[in-house]
Amino acid sequence: MSVEIEFDMEKEVLKSFENLTQSSIFPSNQEKELEKLKTIGFPNRNSENWKYTKLSKLYKKKFTDPKSADLKVFPISKLPNISASTIVLENGIINKHLTCVDQTDGLEISFFSSNSSEIESKINHTTSKYEDAFTCLNSYLLNEGIYIKVKKNTKITQPIYIVNVVTNSGVAVNSRLNLELEKFSELTVLQSFIGPNSSSSFVNHVTEAHLSENASLHINKHQDYKDVINLVSEYIHQDSNSSFTINTFSYSGELIRNGLNVDVDGQNCHTELNGVFTVNNNDYIDNHTLVNHIQPNCQSHENYKGIIKDKGVGVFNGKVIVHKDAQKIQAYQNNNNILLSDYSKIFAKPELEIYADDVKCSHGSTTGQLDEEALFYLKSRGVSSNTAKKLLLEGFIGEIADKISHQNFKEYIIDKLI
């Protein structure tokens, strides 16, 4: 069944998706998502939350459905060497040859397509309050989803590695990850988004996570899609005493948009958002974050760093909202950027919206170039110009890279970013 959407908006936008097939997953949910999508409409540069996102790159393309998952081995340079349970989504389809999941007590992993009746009631709890067109589109065209549940009092010591790889050109992939952490549980997730031989494709991914009381979730995410458009929408709900950390490392992509939304709806929560984005050539990387402090006595820390090269464009648009009854909140937001070319651009907009009076909040953003004195010092000690620049850039991103506990993943990320 092809998508038939009659919106009161530009027909050119609709042509991008008109050849795609409606999902067979959660069929009872499809019409609801379509109606919501009709009401919302697709965003453009006049939409406040999307004014820095160059969606014309997306709307000018026309996509087809993804094909089979035939990859037998990854190119060594494309992924870090990680020994962990690994789930591979190739073109939105589970690659059974490359997927290997260990059986672990207290851990449940299932796929939407094979267990949809049980999973359907567990999705969209966090996303429902947000009116996002691409999240609705994801539900309507969903290729596959992964559901991971960590049971009460279970600490998963080894990370789960999830790889979203696109090996077709000109396709649209809609994938999903749902995480449920019960009380006193812990989980680390590693994510890679890569696209060898996948030019002009579109990957629309949604992550939804619910952290129960005293749960802890740590996500390390790596994006290297080159000529692919990648929209990632993330929705996190935290209950009391929970801890959430995400480190996002975006290396390349024709257009990358990370929309991260965190509802801190319990007391004594810790929330940490970190990111490094290196923009090359004509790439466009946009990090858009929102932290909702709904309950009192919580902390959030946000630190994003951009390295903009050539004619690349980077965006950091972060907002922290402290609601009326959320007293004694400590919220800190920081964004630093380095421009390595006269043609590089950065749009930075850190925001605080505070409705409580007993809080400690700050935000700031700086943009500049590499320290010429430091470069001169290193070169005067016999260090080559390229090596000197690399050392300074490693120092620039070091405090965020050090947040990665998995050593192989960390080394791989540093090598890719610099």
Residue pairs with C-beta under 8 A, 6 or more apart in sequence:
1 21
1 22
2 18
2 19
2 20
2 21
2 22
3 17
3 18
3 19
3 20
3 21
3 22
3 140
3 141
5 14
5 17
5 18
5 34
5 37
5 38
6 38
7 13
7 14
7 38
7 41
7 42
8 41
9 41
9 42
10 59
12 59
12 60
13 42
13 59
15 62
16 58
16 59
16 60
16 61
16 62
16 63
16 202
17 63
17 137
17 141
17 172
18 62
19 62
19 63
19 64
19 65
20 63
20 64
20 65
20 141
20 172
21 65
21 141
22 30
22 140
22 141
23 30
23 139
23 140
23 141
23 142
23 143
23 174
24 113
25 112
25 113
25 116
25 142
25 144
25 145
26 112
26 116
26 120
26 123
26 139
26 142
28 120
29 120
29 124
29 139
30 139
30 140
33 136
33 139
33 140
34 136
34 140
36 131
36 136
37 133
37 136
37 137
37 140
40 131
40 132
40 133
40 136
41 133
42 55
42 59
42 133
43 49
43 50
43 53
43 55
43 133
44 50
44 55
45 51
45 53
45 54
45 55
49 259
49 288
52 286
52 288
52 315
52 317
52 347
52 349
53 255
53 257
53 284
53 286
53 288
53 315
54 255
54 284
54 313
55 255
57 229
57 254
57 255
57 284
58 202
58 229
58 231
58 255
61 170
61 200
61 202
61 229
62 170
63 170
63 171
63 172
63 201
63 202
64 170
64 171
64 172
65 171
65 172
66 91
66 92
66 93
66 143
66 166
66 168
66 171
66 172
66 173
67 91
67 168
67 171
68 91
68 93
69 88
69 89
69 90
69 91
69 93
69 94
69 95
69 96
70 90
70 167
71 88
71 90
71 95
71 97
71 98
71 165
71 167
72 97
72 98
73 98
74 98
74 163
74 165
75 196
78 194
78 196
78 224
79 163
79 192
79 194
79 412
80 192
80 408
80 409
80 411
80 412
80 413
81 408
81 412
82 159
82 161
82 190
82 406
82 408
82 409
83 158
84 158
84 159
84 160
84 161
84 190
85 100
85 101
85 102
85 104
85 109
85 158
85 160
85 161
86 98
86 99
86 100
86 101
86 160
86 161
86 162
86 163
87 94
87 99
87 101
87 109
87 146
87 160
87 161
87 162
87 163
88 94
88 95
88 98
88 99
88 163
88 165
89 95
89 144
89 146
89 162
89 163
89 164
89 165
89 173
89 175
90 98
90 165
90 166
90 167
91 143
91 165
91 166
91 167
91 168
91 171
91 173
92 143
92 144
92 173
92 174
92 175
93 143
93 144
94 111
94 113
94 144
95 165
98 163
101 109
102 158
104 156
105 154
106 150
106 151
106 153
106 154
106 156
106 185
107 148
107 149
107 150
107 151
107 154
107 156
108 147
108 148
108 149
108 151
109 146
109 147
109 148
109 149
109 160
110 118
110 119
110 146
110 147
111 144
111 145
111 146
111 147
112 119
112 142
112 144
112 145
112 146
112 147
112 176
113 144
113 145
115 147
119 145
119 147
119 178
122 147
122 178
122 180
123 145
123 176
123 178
123 208
124 139
124 208
125 208
125 210
125 237
126 208
126 209
126 210
126 235
126 236
126 237
126 261
126 263
127 135
127 206
127 208
127 233
127 235
129 263
130 235
130 261
132 233
132 259
134 204
134 231
134 233
135 206
135 233
135 235
137 174
137 204
138 174
138 175
138 176
138 204
138 205
138 206
138 233
139 206
141 172
141 174
141 204
142 174
142 175
142 176
143 173
143 174
143 175
144 175
144 176
145 175
145 176
145 177
145 178
146 162
146 176
146 177
146 178
147 178
147 180
148 160
148 177
148 178
148 179
148 180
148 187
148 189
149 179
149 180
149 181
149 182
150 156
150 179
150 180
150 181
150 182
150 185
150 186
150 187
150 215
151 182
151 185
152 182
152 183
152 184
152 185
153 183
153 184
153 185
154 182
154 185
154 186
155 185
155 186
156 185
156 186
156 187
156 188
159 188
159 189
159 190
159 220
159 406
160 187
160 188
160 189
160 190
161 189
161 190
161 191
161 192
162 177
162 189
162 190
162 191
162 192
163 191
163 192
163 194
164 173
164 175
164 191
164 192
164 193
164 194
164 203
164 205
165 192
165 193
165 194
165 195
165 196
166 173
166 194
166 195
166 198
166 201
166 203
166 225
166 228
167 195
167 196
167 197
167 198
168 198
168 201
169 197
169 198
169 199
169 200
169 201
170 199
170 200
170 201
171 198
171 201
171 202
172 201
172 202
172 203
172 204
173 201
173 202
173 203
173 204
173 205
174 204
174 205
175 203
175 204
175 205
175 206
176 205
176 206
176 207
176 208
177 189
177 191
177 205
177 206
177 207
177 208
178 207
178 208
178 209
179 187
179 189
179 207
179 208
179 209
179 210
179 217
180 209
180 210
181 187
181 209
181 210
181 211
181 212
181 215
181 216
181 217
181 242
182 212
182 215
183 212
183 213
183 214
183 215
184 213
184 214
184 215
185 212
185 215
185 216
186 215
186 216
186 217
187 216
187 217
187 218
188 217
188 218
188 219
188 220
188 405
188 406
189 217
189 218
189 219
189 220
190 219
190 220
190 221
190 222
190 406
190 409
191 219
191 220
191 221
191 222
192 221
192 222
192 223
192 224
193 203
193 205
193 221
193 222
193 223
193 224
193 225
193 230
193 232
194 224
194 225
195 201
195 203
195 224
195 225
195 226
195 227
195 228
198 225
198 226
198 227
198 228
199 226
199 227
199 228
200 227
200 228
201 227
201 228
201 229
202 228
202 229
202 230
202 231
203 225
203 228
203 229
203 230
203 231
204 231
205 230
205 231
205 232
205 233
206 232
206 233
206 234
206 235
207 219
207 232
207 233
207 234
207 235
208 234
208 235
209 217
209 234
209 235
209 236
209 237
209 244
210 237
210 239
211 217
211 236
211 237
211 238
211 239
211 242
211 243
211 244
212 239
212 242
213 239
213 240
213 241
213 242
213 266
214 240
214 241
214 242
215 239
215 242
215 243
216 242
216 243
216 244
217 236
217 242
217 243
217 244
217 245
218 244
218 245
218 246
218 405
219 245
219 246
219 247
220 246
220 247
220 249
220 404
220 406
220 409
220 413
221 232
221 246
221 247
221 248
221 249
222 249
222 251
222 409
222 412
222 413
222 416
223 230
223 232
223 248
223 249
223 250
223 251
223 252
223 253
223 256
223 258
224 251
224 252
224 253
224 416
225 252
225 253
225 254
225 256
226 252
226 253
226 254
227 254
228 253
228 254
229 253
229 254
229 255
229 256
230 253
230 255
230 256
230 257
231 255
231 256
231 257
231 259
232 256
232 257
232 258
232 259
233 259
233 261
234 246
234 258
234 259
234 260
234 261
235 261
235 263
236 244
236 246
236 260
236 261
236 262
236 263
237 263
237 265
238 244
238 262
238 263
238 264
238 265
238 266
238 269
238 271
239 265
239 266
239 269
240 266
240 267
240 268
240 269
240 295
241 266
241 267
241 268
241 269
242 266
242 269
242 270
243 269
243 270
243 271
244 262
244 269
244 270
244 271
244 272
245 270
245 271
245 272
245 273
245 274
245 403
246 260
246 272
246 273
246 274
247 274
247 275
247 400
247 403
247 404
248 258
248 260
248 273
248 274
248 275
248 276
248 277
248 287
249 275
249 276
249 277
249 413
249 416
249 417
250 256
250 258
250 275
250 276
250 277
250 278
250 285
250 287
251 278
251 416
251 417
252 278
252 280
252 283
253 283
253 284
253 285
254 282
254 283
254 284
255 283
255 284
255 285
255 286
256 277
256 283
256 284
256 285
256 286
257 286
257 288
258 275
258 286
258 287
258 288
258 289
259 288
260 273
260 287
260 288
260 289
260 290
261 289
261 290
261 292
262 271
262 273
262 289
262 290
262 291
262 292
262 300
263 292
263 294
264 271
264 291
264 292
264 293
264 294
264 295
264 298
264 300
265 292
265 294
265 295
266 295
266 298
267 295
267 296
267 297
267 298
268 297
268 298
269 295
269 298
269 299
270 298
270 299
270 300
271 291
271 298
271 299
271 300
271 301
272 300
272 301
272 302
272 403
273 289
273 291
273 300
273 301
273 302
273 303
273 304
273 318
274 302
274 303
274 304
274 400
274 403
275 287
275 303
275 304
275 305
275 400
276 304
276 305
276 306
276 307
276 397
276 400
276 401
276 417
277 285
277 287
277 304
277 305
277 306
277 307
277 314
278 306
278 307
278 308
278 309
278 417
278 418
279 285
279 306
279 307
279 308
279 309
279 312
279 313
279 314
279 344
280 309
280 310
280 312
281 309
281 310
281 311
281 312
282 310
282 311
282 312
283 312
283 313
284 312
284 313
284 315
285 306
285 312
285 313
285 314
285 315
286 314
286 315
286 317
287 304
287 315
287 316
287 317
287 318
288 315
288 317
288 318
289 302
289 304
289 317
289 318
289 319
290 318
290 319
290 320
290 321
291 300
291 302
291 318
291 319
291 320
291 321
291 331
292 321
292 323
293 300
293 320
293 321
293 322
293 323
293 326
293 329
293 331
294 323
294 326
295 325
295 326
296 325
296 326
296 327
296 328
296 329
296 356
297 327
297 328
297 329
298 326
298 329
298 330
299 329
299 330
299 331
300 320
300 329
300 330
300 331
300 332
301 331
301 332
302 318
302 320
302 331
302 332
302 333
302 334
303 334
303 335
303 399
303 400
304 316
304 318
304 334
304 335
304 336
305 335
305 336
305 337
305 338
305 396
305 397
305 400
306 314
306 316
306 335
306 336
306 337
306 338
306 346
307 337
307 338
307 340
307 393
307 396
307 397
307 417
308 314
308 337
308 338
308 339
308 340
308 341
308 344
308 345
308 346
309 340
309 341
309 344
310 340
310 341
310 343
310 344
311 341
311 343
311 344
312 341
312 344
312 345
313 344
313 345
313 346
313 347
314 337
314 344
314 345
314 346
314 347
315 346
315 347
315 348
316 335
316 337
316 346
316 347
316 348
316 349
316 350
316 365
317 347
317 348
317 349
317 351
318 333
318 335
318 349
318 350
318 351
318 363
319 350
319 351
319 352
319 353
320 331
320 333
320 351
320 352
320 353
320 361
320 363
321 353
321 354
321 355
322 329
322 331
322 352
322 353
322 354
322 355
322 356
322 359
322 361
323 355
323 356
324 355
324 356
325 356
326 355
326 356
326 359
327 356
327 357
327 358
327 359
328 358
328 359
329 356
329 359
329 360
329 361
330 359
330 360
330 361
331 352
331 359
331 360
331 361
331 362
332 361
332 362
332 363
333 350
333 352
333 362
333 363
333 364
334 350
334 363
334 364
334 365
335 348
335 350
335 364
335 365
335 366
336 365
336 366
336 367
336 396
337 346
337 348
337 365
337 366
337 367
337 368
338 367
338 368
338 369
338 370
338 393
338 396
339 345
339 346
339 367
339 368
339 369
340 369
340 370
346 367
348 365
348 367
349 365
350 363
350 364
350 365
351 363
352 361
352 362
352 363
354 361
370 389
370 392
370 393
371 392
374 388
374 392
375 385
375 388
375 389
375 392
378 387
378 388
378 391
378 392
379 385
379 388
383 391
390 418
393 417
393 418
394 401
394 414
394 418
397 414
397 417
397 418
401 410
401 413
401 414
401 417
402 410
404 410
404 413
